[in-house]
Amino acid sequence: MAQIDPATDSLVGEWLSLPEVAARLGVPSSRVKQLLRDRKLLAVARPAGERGVPAAFLDGPQIVKGLCGTLTVLFDCGFDDEEALRWLFTADETLPGTPIEALYKHRGTEVNRRAQALAF
């Protein structure tokens, strides 16, 4: 697993370890690992070497609504994990804000349209 670059790391802000994600979701660590394998959630190696999940991917005890579908679109467009993170956390004037903020505001359709446009 490649280590995330410092610029992308700083875009994300707050990170959670895999055990912290499991605790917040109220599931065993094995379930978090399955979510990662199924690409429903995204974790990357941080500068210190540990795997981290952006805290913004969780809304209370659940994954942010629409995140799984958006990740699927980004990966289908050929994005790798770091590129997907960078896209989700980079401001987009047309939303406004970042795509992850728009997902929080239940504007997943708009986010997915912009992600799909990246493929063309």
VENDAVEN-V134683 format. One record per backbone hydrogen bond with DSSP energy under -0.5 kcal/mol. CO is the residue of the C=O (numbers start at 1). NH is the residue of the N-H. E is the energy in kcal/mol with one decimal. If there is no record, write none. Layout:
# VENDAVEN-V134683
co=CO nh=NH e=E
co=CO nh=NH e=E
This chain:
# VENDAVEN-V134683
co=2 nh=45 e=-0.9
co=5 nh=9 e=-2.4
co=6 nh=10 e=-2.3
co=7 nh=11 e=-1.3
co=8 nh=12 e=-1.4
co=9 nh=13 e=-1.2
co=12 nh=14 e=-0.9
co=14 nh=55 e=-2.4
co=16 nh=53 e=-2.6
co=17 nh=21 e=-2.2
co=18 nh=22 e=-2.4
co=19 nh=23 e=-2.2
co=20 nh=24 e=-2.5
co=21 nh=25 e=-2.5
co=22 nh=26 e=-1.3
co=22 nh=27 e=-2.2
co=28 nh=31 e=-1.0
co=28 nh=32 e=-1.3
co=29 nh=33 e=-2.3
co=30 nh=34 e=-1.7
co=31 nh=35 e=-2.3
co=32 nh=36 e=-2.0
co=33 nh=37 e=-2.3
co=34 nh=38 e=-2.6
co=35 nh=40 e=-2.6
co=35 nh=41 e=-1.1
co=36 nh=39 e=-1.1
co=44 nh=52 e=-2.7
co=45 nh=4 e=-2.9
co=46 nh=49 e=-2.5
co=50 nh=46 e=-3.2
co=52 nh=44 e=-2.1
co=53 nh=16 e=-2.5
co=54 nh=57 e=-1.9
co=55 nh=58 e=-1.9
co=57 nh=64 e=-2.7
co=58 nh=60 e=-0.5
co=59 nh=62 e=-0.7
co=62 nh=59 e=-3.3
co=64 nh=67 e=-2.0
co=66 nh=70 e=-2.1
co=67 nh=71 e=-2.9
co=68 nh=72 e=-2.0
co=69 nh=73 e=-2.2
co=70 nh=74 e=-2.6
co=71 nh=75 e=-2.8
co=72 nh=76 e=-2.5
co=73 nh=77 e=-1.5
co=74 nh=79 e=-2.3
co=75 nh=78 e=-1.4
co=80 nh=84 e=-2.4
co=81 nh=85 e=-2.3
co=82 nh=86 e=-2.6
co=83 nh=87 e=-2.5
co=84 nh=88 e=-2.5
co=85 nh=89 e=-1.9
co=87 nh=90 e=-0.9
co=87 nh=99 e=-0.5
co=88 nh=100 e=-2.3
co=90 nh=99 e=-0.6
co=92 nh=95 e=-2.0
co=92 nh=96 e=-0.7
co=97 nh=92 e=-3.7
co=98 nh=102 e=-2.1
co=99 nh=103 e=-2.2
co=100 nh=104 e=-1.7
co=101 nh=105 e=-1.3
co=102 nh=107 e=-2.2
co=103 nh=106 e=-1.8
co=107 nh=111 e=-1.7
co=108 nh=112 e=-2.9
co=109 nh=113 e=-2.0
co=110 nh=114 e=-1.8
co=111 nh=115 e=-2.3
co=112 nh=116 e=-2.8
co=113 nh=117 e=-1.8
co=114 nh=118 e=-0.7
co=115 nh=118 e=-0.9
co=116 nh=119 e=-1.5
co=117 nh=120 e=-1.2
